[in-house]
Amino acid sequence: MVVIDTVVRLLPGVLGNEQSAVTDSFSDGLLEYPHYTRPPEFRGWKVPDVLLSGHHAEIDKWRRHQSLERTHSRRPELLHVVELTEKERKWLEERRRTENGSD
């Protein structure tokens, strides 16, 4: 079933939005960011304000940060092959130092 799902997703028109496959987890080498839906609060879980802001550049930055965070905490070995900006590399190095108690 996994193979069928993987192959079928590549066929034009199968996904409602062509960009869906482009932003899937691992499409850029990172784990995917968290997803939220309506209502803005459900069982005590709140949608981050940035996602409700409508500011697309800030939303993109939040998503990238969340992907880096998830990958760093769950699959850090993936970060060795991902193209990162200088700012992202510095952030990850700071995270590592903090976790190792160097700060």
WOQUI-V201064 format. One record per residue. OMEGA is omega in whole degrees, 0 to 359 (none if undefined). Layout:
omega->OMEGA
omega->OMEGA
This chain:
omega->179
omega->180
omega->179
omega->180
omega->181
omega->182
omega->183
omega->180
omega->180
omega->181
omega->179
omega->176
omega->181
omega->177
omega->180
omega->181
omega->182
omega->181
omega->182
omega->180
omega->181
omega->183
omega->176
omega->176
omega->180
omega->180
omega->176
omega->179
omega->180
omega->172
omega->184
omega->177
omega->178
omega->178
omega->180
omega->178
omega->179
omega->0
omega->183
omega->173
omega->181
omega->179
omega->178
omega->177
omega->182
omega->173
omega->178
omega->183
omega->182
omega->180
omega->179
omega->187
omega->184
omega->180
omega->190
omega->179
omega->179
omega->177
omega->178
omega->178
omega->179
omega->180
omega->180
omega->179
omega->179
omega->177
omega->177
omega->180
omega->180
omega->180
omega->179
omega->184
omega->186
omega->183
omega->186
omega->180
omega->179
omega->183
omega->181
omega->183
omega->182
omega->176
omega->183
omega->174
omega->178
omega->179
omega->179
omega->178
omega->179
omega->179
omega->180
omega->178
omega->177
omega->177
omega->181
omega->179
omega->180
omega->181
omega->181
omega->177
omega->180
omega->181
omega->none
